Amino acid sequence: MSSFFDYITHFITYFNSSFGILVFFLIYIFSVIFLLPASWLSLLSGFLYGSLLGSLIVFISAFCGASLSFFIAQYFFSKRINKFISNYSAYPLLIEILKKGGLKLVILTRLSPIFPFSILNYFYGCNKISFKDFSLGLFFILPGTYLYCSLGHLAKDFSDLRNISANDNLVFTVISFIATAFIFYFIVKYANDYLSDSSKN
C-alpha cells in the first residue's frame, strides 16, 4: 500500500514535467477568475520550481487570469453594475477618483495587501480604467510574487508550506504600509478636490 510520502513524491514529479507546468498554469488562472485564494499556489510554485522560474510561472498565470477577469467584467458586468450604482450620490465621486488616480492608484492597490488581487481585476474591469493602465499595474505584483515564491522555495518539505506567512517579512510589511497610506492620501485628496470644484459650480 502506497504511503502518503509516495503520493506527495508522485505529485511533485508530475508537476515538474512540462505538462504539469501547463496544468499548474491553468489551475492558477482558474483560481484568479473564480476569486479563489491564490497565495498558497504562489508558495507551491516556489516549492516546485524555485524562486525565479516559480515567479515567472506565477506572474504569467496571474497576468492571464487577471486580464481575462478584466475583460469578463468589462463586457458582461460593467453596464449592469454601473447602471445600478449610478443611482447612488457617491458614484460621480468614485469615477472622479479613478479618473484622477489612474495608473497611480492601480499601482498602489497592487502593492497593498488590503485590496484582494482577484476582486481588483473585476473592479477595474467594471470602471473606467484603461487596459493599458491595468496591465502596467500588474507588473507591480512582481515583488510580492517573488517574495511568496522565495518563501515557498525555502520550505524543506510539502508540509512546511502551511506554516509560511509573507506577513512576517519586514520589507513586505513596510512596502504594504506605505502603499496603503498613499492610497488613502490620494483618495482623500481627490475627493476633496472634487467636492471643492462641485461647490464652486
WOLINKA-V941474 format. One record per run of one state. SS is the DSSP state (A for helix, B for strand, O for the rest). FROM is the first residue (numbers start at 1). TO is the last residue. If there is no record, write none. Layout:
BEGIN
SS:FROM:TO / SS:FROM:TO
END
This chain:
BEGIN
O:1:3 / A:4:15 / O:16:17 / A:18:33 / O:34:38 / A:39:49 / O:50:50 / A:51:85 / O:86:90 / A:91:111 / O:112:116 / A:117:125 / O:126:130 / A:131:154 / O:155:157 / A:158:163 / O:164:165 / A:166:168 / O:169:169 / A:170:200 / O:201:201
END
